[in-house]
Amino acid sequence: MNLPSETAGTIVIVGGGVIGSSIAYNLLQDGYLGRVLVIERDPTYKRASSFLAMGGIRQQFSSPVNIELAQYSTRFYQVFDRQMQVPGHTPDVNFRQRGYLFLVDEASADRFEARVSHQRALGASVERLSIDQLHVRLPDVRLDDIEFGVFGPKDGYGEPREVLAGFRAAAAAVGASYLRAEVVDLIVRPGQIDGVILNSGERLFADAVVNAAGPFAHKLAAMAGIDLPVQPVRQHLFRCELPRRWPYKFPMVVDPTGVHWRHDDNPTSSTGDCLIVAHTRLDEPPGETFTCDLSRWEVDFRLPLVERVPKLEPVKLIEGWAGLYAMTPDHNPLLGQSSKLSNFFLANGFSGHGLMLAPAIGKVLSELIRTGQSETIDVTCLNPDRFEHGKPVHDEAMI
């Protein structure tokens, strides 16, 4: 199915976070003349994944499709603050291209050597750094167990809440409508979706419905009888204050233990020099849990951090919080048209990379909805039915 601009029908997007807002913005920016209505149940976004994210933006993946999505998004973030400025809102994403740096130990050396060659062949910008080069960049980091580093000079991080606010403001400025409501059911007939039912009882009819509900995508799809392979999984983040003003800014550093951190130099911060630290727990049980387990800080986060950077020993915990990853079995998103409902489009399961890839996802979904195919980036391999056909997407560069 495609929904050309001249049809001028209504597109309902369920979920007004960074993915839903990017889709709305791109649809209208690309010339869609119909109505674009975004339904968001909580305009404060206090539990939105993009509101609670770490803000990393990298193109160091190992699959062609993810590298292309990330490269498109990286270019977009380079001009975001200027390009997305609209009357009444000036974004301050402040994309700092300080790089992503993977520290590679002996156990993972062969895998990373192969990955670097593969990434270069696919057009990714990566550098292999020797121990001497690492010492120059990070003089306080212990490297006695490290073989080399892999650095993405075009990678970096921005302010997640500014990305979200920027996309929403830009989408509204080009004509998207936002409605505070919760979808409690879908209006479905064989092979097609006709609209949504709100918690108020109101029925909204649509020519197409987009599932951009983040970690709650499975619940929305279930209303149409679709068992979507997406599960919400808790992810912890901690902000800590450095013992002193650090003489340099950390890139996004990824330790072999899985702990990764970046500088948090938001000029609005009332604290001193800070880091944001993450560590994905691979055995975290699925569930809509937002409670932050502060007991994890000491052993799972602080200890590996100060072992790698001993001068951080006096680091002071400021706060911790938990958000949700929307996880798929292969940790890659579900993009495209549902095979069961011709006008039900899916943009789900980003597994922690939604904000990172949001500019490209919006563009891709705009093309899929309007024309039936994505010309900018071929995302056929990420189709929502791939698990039913035994065709998961493998990308080893997940953290």
Secondary structure, 3 states (H helix, E strand, C coil): CCCCHHHCCEEEEECCCHHHHHHHHHHHHCCCCCEEEEEECCCCCCCCCCCCCCCEECCCCCCHHHHHHHHHHHHHHHCHHHHCCECCECCCCCCECCCEEEEEEHHHHHHHHHHHHHHHHCCCCCEEECHHHHHHHCCCCCCCCEEEEEEECCCEECCHHHHHHHHHHHHHHCCCEEEECCEEEEEEECCEEEEEEECCCCEEECCEEEECCHHHHHHHHHCCCCCCCCEEEEEEEEEEECCCCCCCCCCEEECCCCCEEEEECCCCCCCCCEEEEECCCCCCCECCCCCCCCCHHHHHHHHHHHHHCHHHCCCEEEEEEEEEEEECCCCCCEEEECCCCCCEEEEECCCCCHHHHHHHHHHHHHHHHHHCCCCCCCCHHHCCCCCCCCCCCCCCCCC
